């Protein structure tokens, strides 16, 4: 009786250690979800605001490795790295400082944009009789002062492999793990002079784990017990590439501040972030330590905001206002007690 109980305990332990899989979800179709908010994306969003926006153009951010996805049966025609690096880079640039750092102009599909503008000109000339471009209807396109170049320069498989296992009287389990690494390169080029202003390189590991257990032995005469279970976890390659690109944009902002290419709106307030980046670049701080410091600062900022809100309103954030206050907010009144006249109708300007 002990052996079946041991097998059941082994299966339960493996199920408890495993990540939720088809068995946990009941094989029900999952609804679509929004993109995962990564720690590198949060670090980008929390960048201090700049002194002024930087207009940048991205013509492409391609896979320069040329590698195909490995397979147990041989090489496949699927690429090992996502081919959407340009789209990921544009999204990361928009996330920097909550869309405060960069003005991104469309260049990756510039031919489509020019064709559409040409169609507009032809239609206005045919139906409105315009012989020249109307600047009010179709103003000039924005131009960029900086071009961002680069791509995925490395995808190294099996940079770290290992495992462990044990078996006793035909019952046992084992765990295996593997680690890959994706590396991206990003540089900023001046449109005016062609000079490479700054360049950064970042890497992100991709972890894969497999946990399995099995039992195989005779429990009685002509009675064979055979059982096995297992689960595999593979970190998405696209998510790893996204984090590497987001880290590259963060590093490029810091490198530009350090080289006096651009600056924070509050240089004194941005010294903490710049000093932390320099320590990470010099190897004095690891990526995990930087992430913990950033999480601590976000929690501190959230507590400060809650305290400030409670001081102004007399109630904690998220709590409903009293009924009398809600009524006053719904019907704003001027000094005389009558409903205030809209500014647009009276011509008054607020001081």
C-alpha positions in Angstrom: 0.0 0.0 0.0 2.9 2.3 0.6 4.0 2.4 -3.1 0.7 3.7 -4.6 0.5 6.3 -1.8 4.1 7.3 -2.7 3.2 7.7 -6.4 0.1 9.7 -5.6 2.2 12.0 -3.4 4.7 12.4 -6.1 2.1 13.4 -8.7 0.5 15.8 -6.2 3.9 17.4 -5.5 4.7 17.8 -9.2 1.3 19.3 -9.8 1.8 21.8 -6.9 5.2 22.9 -8.2 4.1 23.2 -11.8 2.7 26.3 -13.4 -1.0 26.3 -14.4 -1.4 24.3 -17.5 -4.3 22.8 -19.6 -5.3 20.6 -16.6 -5.6 23.6 -14.4 -7.6 25.7 -16.9 -9.9 22.8 -17.9 -8.9 23.2 -21.5 -11.3 26.1 -21.8 -10.5 28.7 -24.5 -8.9 31.7 -22.9 -10.1 35.2 -23.9 -7.7 37.7 -25.4 -5.6 39.7 -23.0 -3.6 42.9 -23.1 0.1 43.0 -23.3 2.1 42.0 -20.2 3.4 45.0 -18.3 7.1 44.2 -17.7 9.4 45.7 -15.1 11.5 47.3 -17.9 8.4 48.9 -19.3 7.5 50.3 -15.9 11.0 51.7 -15.5 10.6 53.4 -18.9 7.2 54.9 -17.9 8.7 56.2 -14.6 11.5 58.1 -16.3 11.7 61.8 -15.2 10.3 64.1 -17.8 12.7 65.7 -20.3 13.6 69.3 -20.9 12.1 68.9 -24.4 10.9 66.1 -26.6 13.3 64.5 -29.1 12.0 63.7 -32.6 13.2 60.3 -33.7 12.7 58.0 -36.7 12.9 54.2 -36.9 13.5 52.8 -40.4 13.8 49.3 -39.1 15.0 47.1 -36.3 15.7 43.7 -37.9 16.9 40.3 -36.9 20.6 40.3 -37.8 21.3 36.8 -36.5 19.8 34.9 -39.5 19.1 31.9 -37.2 16.1 29.5 -37.6 14.3 28.0 -34.7 15.9 24.7 -33.6 13.8 21.5 -33.5 14.3 18.0 -32.3 13.5 16.6 -35.8 15.8 19.2 -37.6 15.9 22.8 -38.5 12.6 24.5 -39.3 11.7 27.5 -41.5 10.5 29.5 -38.5 12.9 32.2 -37.3 14.4 31.9 -33.9 13.7 35.6 -33.1 10.6 37.7 -33.7 10.7 39.8 -36.9 8.7 42.6 -35.3 11.5 44.3 -33.6 10.7 47.7 -35.2 7.2 47.7 -33.9 8.4 46.8 -30.4 11.0 49.6 -30.5 8.3 52.2 -31.5 6.1 51.1 -28.6 9.1 51.3 -26.2 9.9 54.8 -27.4 6.3 55.9 -26.8 6.3 54.4 -23.3 9.4 56.4 -22.3 8.3 58.9 -19.7 4.6 58.3 -20.5 5.0 59.5 -24.1 7.0 62.5 -22.9 10.5 61.7 -24.2 10.2 61.0 -27.9 8.1 62.1 -30.9 8.2 59.1 -33.1 7.6 59.6 -36.9 6.6 56.8 -39.2 9.4 55.6 -41.4 9.2 51.8 -41.4 6.3 51.9 -43.8 6.9 55.3 -45.3 5.9 54.2 -48.8 2.3 53.5 -47.6 2.1 56.9 -46.0 3.3 58.7 -49.1 0.9 56.8 -51.3 -2.0 57.8 -49.0 -1.0 61.4 -49.1 -0.8 61.2 -52.9 -4.3 59.8 -53.1 -5.6 62.8 -51.0 -3.9 65.3 -53.3 -5.4 63.6 -56.4 -8.9 63.4 -55.0 -8.8 67.1 -53.9 -7.5 68.1 -57.3 -10.3 66.1 -59.1 -13.3 67.1 -57.0 -12.2 70.5 -55.6 -10.2 71.7 -58.5 -7.0 72.4 -56.5 -3.9 72.9 -58.6 -1.5 73.0 -55.7 -1.1 71.4 -52.3 -3.4 73.0 -49.7 -1.2 73.4 -46.6 -4.3 73.6 -44.4 -5.8 70.3 -45.6 -2.5 68.4 -45.9 0.4 70.0 -43.9 4.0 69.1 -44.3 5.2 65.9 -42.6 7.2 66.0 -39.4 11.0 65.3 -39.8 13.3 63.8 -37.2 16.5 65.0 -35.8 17.7 61.6 -34.7 17.6 58.2 -36.4 17.6 55.1 -34.3 19.4 52.1 -35.9 20.4 48.7 -34.8 18.8 45.2 -34.4 19.0 41.8 -32.8 22.7 41.0 -33.0 22.7 37.7 -31.1 20.6 34.7 -30.2 22.7 32.1 -28.3 21.1 28.8 -27.4 22.0 26.5 -24.5 24.1 29.1 -22.7 23.3 27.3 -19.5 21.9 23.7 -19.2 21.5 21.3 -16.3 19.3 19.1 -14.3 18.9 16.8 -11.4 17.0 13.6 -10.7 16.6 10.7 -8.3 15.0 7.3 -8.4 14.4 4.6 -5.8 12.8 1.2 -6.5 11.5 2.4 -9.8 9.9 5.6 -8.4 11.6 9.0 -9.0 11.6 12.3 -10.7 13.9 14.8 -12.4 14.1 18.4 -13.4 15.9 19.9 -16.4 16.5 23.5 -17.3 18.0 25.4 -20.2 18.9 29.1 -20.7 19.1 31.0 -24.0 20.3 34.6 -24.5 19.0 37.3 -26.9 21.2 40.4 -27.4 20.1 43.7 -29.1 22.1 46.7 -30.2 20.7 50.3 -30.5 22.4 53.5 -31.6 21.3 57.1 -32.1 22.5 58.9 -35.3 22.4 62.6 -35.8 20.5 63.5 -39.1 22.4 66.9 -39.3 25.9 65.5 -39.2 25.7 61.8 -39.5 27.5 61.3 -36.2 26.7 58.3 -34.0 25.7 60.1 -30.8 25.3 57.1 -28.5 25.1 53.3 -28.7 24.0 50.7 -26.2 23.9 46.9 -26.0 21.5 44.9 -23.8 20.8 41.2 -23.2 18.0 39.1 -21.8 18.0 35.5 -20.8 15.2 33.1 -21.9 14.6 30.3 -19.4 13.1 26.9 -20.0 12.3 24.3 -17.3 10.9 20.8 -17.4 9.8 18.8 -14.3 8.8 15.2 -14.6 8.2 12.2 -12.4 7.5 8.5 -13.0 7.0 5.1 -11.4 7.7 1.7 -12.9 7.8 -1.5 -10.9 6.0 -4.7 -10.1 3.7 -4.3 -7.0 2.5 -8.0 -7.1 2.8 -11.1 -9.2 1.9 -10.2 -12.7 0.8 -6.7 -11.6 2.9 -3.8 -13.0 2.5 -0.2 -11.8 3.5 2.4 -14.4 2.7 6.1 -14.0 4.3 9.4 -15.1 3.6 13.1 -15.0 5.4 16.3 -16.0 5.2 19.9 -16.9 7.3 22.2 -19.1 7.6 26.0 -18.8 9.1 28.0 -21.7 9.6 31.8 -21.4 8.2 33.5 -24.5 10.9 34.6 -26.9 8.9 37.6 -28.0 8.5 38.8 -24.3 12.3 38.4 -23.8 13.0 40.5 -26.9 10.6 43.1 -25.8 12.3 43.5 -22.4 15.7 43.7 -24.1 14.6 46.5 -26.4 12.9 48.4 -23.5 16.1 48.1 -21.5 18.0 49.4 -24.5 15.7 52.5 -24.8 16.1 53.1 -21.1 19.9 52.9 -21.4 20.0 55.1 -24.5 18.1 57.8 -22.6 20.5 57.6 -19.7 23.5 57.6 -22.1 22.2 60.8 -23.8 21.8 62.5 -20.5 25.3 61.5 -19.4 26.7 62.8 -22.7 24.7 66.1 -22.5 22.8 65.2 -25.7 19.5 65.9 -23.8 18.5 66.5 -20.2 15.8 66.1 -17.6 13.4 68.9 -17.0 14.6 68.7 -13.4 18.3 67.8 -13.6 18.7 67.6 -9.8 15.7 65.2 -9.5 17.1 63.0 -12.3 20.5 62.6 -10.7 19.3 59.6 -8.7 18.2 57.7 -11.8 21.4 58.6 -13.7 23.6 57.6 -10.7 21.8 54.2 -10.4 22.3 53.6 -14.2 26.0 54.4 -13.9 26.4 51.9 -11.0 24.6 49.2 -13.1 26.8 50.0 -16.1 29.9 49.7 -14.0 28.8 46.4 -12.5 28.3 47.8 -8.9 24.6 47.0 -9.0 23.0 43.9 -10.6 19.8 44.1 -12.7 17.9 42.4 -9.8 19.1 45.0 -7.3 18.1 47.9 -9.7 14.7 46.3 -10.1 14.1 46.1 -6.3 15.2 49.7 -5.9 12.7 50.8 -8.6 9.9 48.8 -7.1 10.6 50.4 -3.7 10.6 53.9 -5.2 7.3 53.2 -7.0 5.7 52.0 -3.7 7.0 55.1 -1.9 5.6 57.4 -4.6 2.2 55.7 -4.4 2.1 56.1 -0.6 3.1 59.8 -1.0 0.3 60.3 -3.5 -2.3 58.6 -1.3 -1.2 60.7 1.7 -1.4 63.9 -0.4 -4.9 62.9 -1.7 -6.1 62.2 1.8 -4.8 65.5 3.1 -6.6 67.5 0.4 -9.9 65.6 0.5 -10.1 64.3 4.0 -10.6 60.7 2.8 -8.4 57.9 1.6 -7.9 57.4 -2.1 -10.7 55.2 -3.6 -13.2 56.2 -1.0 -16.5 57.8 -2.1 -17.1 61.4 -1.4 -19.9 62.4 1.0 -23.3 62.9 -0.6 -23.3 66.6 0.1 -19.9 67.0 -1.6 -21.0 64.9 -4.6 -24.0 67.2 -5.0 -21.8 70.3 -4.9 -19.4 68.8 -7.4 -22.3 68.0 -9.7 -23.7 71.5 -9.7 -20.9 74.0 -9.6 -21.9 77.5 -8.6 -20.3 80.9 -8.8 -19.9 83.5 -6.0 -23.6 84.6 -6.1 -24.9 81.1 -5.8 -26.3 81.0 -9.3 -25.1 78.4 -11.8 -21.8 79.7 -13.3 -22.0 80.8 -17.0 -19.6 79.0 -19.3 -16.5 81.0 -20.1 -16.9 80.5 -23.9 -20.2 82.3 -23.9 -19.3 85.3 -21.8 -15.9 85.9 -23.2 -14.3 86.0 -19.8 -10.8 84.6 -19.3 -9.7 82.8 -16.2 -6.7 84.3 -14.5 
